[in-house]
Amino acid sequence: MSNELIGYLTTFVLAAFVGFEVISKVPTVLHTPLMSGSNAIHGIILVGAIAIEMRAHGPLQLSVGFVAVLLATINVVGGFVVTDRMLEMFKPRPKASESGDTAP
């Protein structure tokens, strides 16, 4: 194994551990604002994946680039869907009708 590959793997493993520790310590109240912020970051990642895909040479690079663009797109769309659902919880509920309905 080359030293460059070992460096990349070390960086990846350390980033995974740090990311897990940071996310696991976030209080529940902050999840909605952090999800919105992470959607912006994932949008930047999507643009970067597209830019790298444009410079790819060969079928392996094209395949990995396509998978990166696909996963980044799914992440952005899914993040916005989750954020929208979480924000729906904070909207006021419709008032009960005047016909004597006492629904909660």
N, C-alpha and C positions, 0 to 999 in steps of 0.2 A: 504494500500500500504506500502511496506517495505521501509525503509530508503535507502537501496541499489538501489532499482528500481527508487526512486525519484532522487537519485544522477546520475544515468545513463541517465534518461530523461533530467535532467538539463544540463548535459554535452552535450547531443545531440542537444538540442535547442540552447545553446550558440554557439556550433560549426557551426550550420546552419546559424545563424545570422552573425557570424564573417566571414565565408566563403563567404556569399553573399556580404558583404560589401567589402571584399578584391577583389573579382572578378569584381565587378561593377566599381571599380576604376582603372582598368587596361587600359592603352591607347591601341588603335587599333594596333599600330605599334608593340607592344610586344606580341600580341596574338600567333603568330607562335612559337617563342621560348618558351613561357610558355606552349603551347600545347605539345611540344616535352618533356619538363620537366615533365609535368603531366602524360604523357604516361609512363615514367619510374616509377613514383610513383604508378600508377595503376598496373604496372607489379608486383611491390612488394606486393600490396594489393592482387593480384591474387594468388601469391605464399602463402601468409598468409591464404587466404581463403581455399586453397587446404590443407594446413597443419592442419587447424582447422577441416576441413571436415574429415580428416583421423582419428581424435580422437573422432568423434561424436558417441553418443550412442542413440539409439531409433529413431523412424521414424520422430519425429518433428525436432530434431537436424539435421538429415540427409537431410530433406527437406529444412530447412533454410540454411544449408551449401551449398546445391546444387544451390539454388537461388543466394547465394552470389558468388559462382564460376561463374555461368552463367552471372550475371550482370557485374562482374569484367572483364570477357572475352569480352563481348559486348563493354564495355567501352574502353578497350585497343585497340581492332580492330577498333572501330569507331574513336578513337583519331588518330590513324595512318592514316586512310583514310582521315580525315579532314586535318591533317598536310600535307599529300601528295598533296591534292588539293590546299592548300594555297601556297605551295612551287612552284607549277606549274605556278602560277601567276608571279613569279619572273624570269622564264626562258625567254631567248630572243625569240622573234617571228621569224618565218622563213621569209627570204627575199622574196620579190615579184619576180616572174619569169621574165625573160628577154624578154618575148613576148609582152611587153607593158602593162601588167596587172598592174593597179594602185590600187589594193585592199589594204585597210588599214592594 
